[in-house]
Amino acid sequence: MTSYSVRVASTEADLAACFAVRTEVFVVEQSVPESVEYDAYDAIAVHVLAEGPDGAPLGTGRLLHGPGALGKTGSPDVGSLGRLAVAKSARGLGVGVALVRAIEAEAARLGLSSVDLGAQTHALGFYERLGYVAYGPEFEDAGIAHRSMRRALA
């Protein structure tokens, strides 16, 4: 498979596809409890979905912003990229990069100045290649080591 598309999830079926990828990656592969993986932020987030040419979900991510997300982002002009997940069958095809860029484009469209994220430490190099800079100490989330990262938007 060499082609895929990425778009903002706009229907209940799209959201179900996003959650299916997250369940596969985080709950099944990484053993994150569902009670931790799914939270109240899902209801207010912008979700993005990568699909193959047959419509199969390949990846997802979400953007938090605005008043309901301030506890997560800390600032009204900073978005929070999270729950980035790519199906095992689609890894290495550029899907993760396309998802990050789609989330950044949505953040820019919303007038945000930068995007923060909590990267699993094994993924630091991926985000650094996309222009993110780590800051602060390592922390644990869902039993997995993370670092905070930020990228200013043009």
BELTA-V420040 format. One line per field, one symbol per residue. ss: DSSP state (H for helix, E for strand, L for the rest). psi: psi as a letter, one per 20 degrees, with the letter a starting at -180 (. if undefined). burial: 1 if it has 24 or more other ideal C-beta (glycine too) atoms within 12 Angstrom, else 0. A space follows every 10 residues. Layout:
ss = ???
psi = ???
burial = ???
This chain:
ss = LLLEEEEELL LHHHHHHHHH HHHHHHHHHL LLLHHHHLLH HHHLLEEEEE EELLLLEEEE EEEELLHHHH HHHLLLLEEE EEEEEELHHH LLLLHHHHHH HHHHHHHHHL LLLEEEEEEE HHHHHHHHHL LLEEEEEEEE ELLEEEEEEE EELL
psi = piqrqprppi rhhgghgghg gggggggggj kpphhhgprh hhhiqpqqpp qrhjjpphrr rqpqragijh hghiqijpro prkpppqgij qjjjggghgg hhgggggghi jqhrprropp hijghghhhj jqpqqrrqrp pkjpprqqqq pqq.
burial = 0001011110 0001101111 1111110001 0100001010 1100111111 1100001111 1111110010 0110000111 1111111001 0001111111 1111111001 0101111111 0010011001 0101000000 1101011111 1010
